[in-house]
Amino acid sequence: MIEVVVSRLGLDSSTQSYVVILQEKDGERLLPIWIGQPEAESIVMQMHNIKRVRPLTHDLCKSLIVGLGGQLQKVHITRVEKNTYYAELHIARNGDMVQVDARPSDSIAIALRLSAPIFASETLLSDVQIEESTESFDAETLKNTSELNAEQLKEYLERLRPEDFGKFNL
């Protein structure tokens, strides 16, 4: 397993799906994973430290893990089968380690909330290169906003273009 970090998040214009780009922590290899809008919103909110009045599902998961005396040790993104990615939450509690099957998008959102490392199977990482765009999306507005409503966040995510987070070259 290779440690990865969330590098970018954007909208794939060809599929109209959100994609989270994981990058090898001390390297160049990438792992793009296409995810749903709620998970994309949850990840971007955590990345920019935006709080909601009521907890999102991933905030609830964090509260459950901590409230039950657990600690998220790490997340493993283990494999892909038929275009479906698989992940595991590794939770320590009372000296035991429990592995919980989860979607990578949920696992990433929870790991960000609990500052847990994310690992990906070496076979999933590729040498896809990202060309940096000269244009950048309006992240400053997002960073300077203490709270966005769901519609504002949706509009922000929908404005993201592939050029905003780079271009894939296979």
C-alpha positions, 0 to 999 in steps of 0.5 A: 500500500502506498500513502496518497493525499487528496490532490484535487477535486473537479467535474469530469465534463465528459461524464458529468461526474465528480472526480477526486484525484489522489496523488502518491504522497511523495511521488507523481503517480495518481489515482482518479476516482469518480464519485457522487455529488454528495461525497464531492460536496462533503470532501470539498467542505472538509478540505476548505473547513466549511461547517454546516449547522447540522452534521453531514453523514460523514460528520456523523460517522466521525462522531460514532467512531470517536464516541464509541472509543475508536480511532481511525488508523487508516483507510485502504483503497484496495481494488477496482472490479467492474469500474467499482472501487473498494475501500476499508476503514481500519478502526482501532478500539480497545486493542482490537482492529476492525476493518469496515468495508466502505466506498472510497469516497466515503472513506476519504471524507471520513479520513479527512475529518479524522486526519487519518492517512489514506493508502492505495494499492500500488496496482491502482496508481498510474503514471497519469500526468496532470498539466497545470492550468493557468486558470484557477477556480474561485477557491478563495471565495470558498475559503473565505466563506464560513458556511455555504448553503447546499445550493451555493456549494452545488453551484461551486462544484458545477462551475469546476471544469477539467481545466480547473484541476488539470488535464489528464494525459494517459 
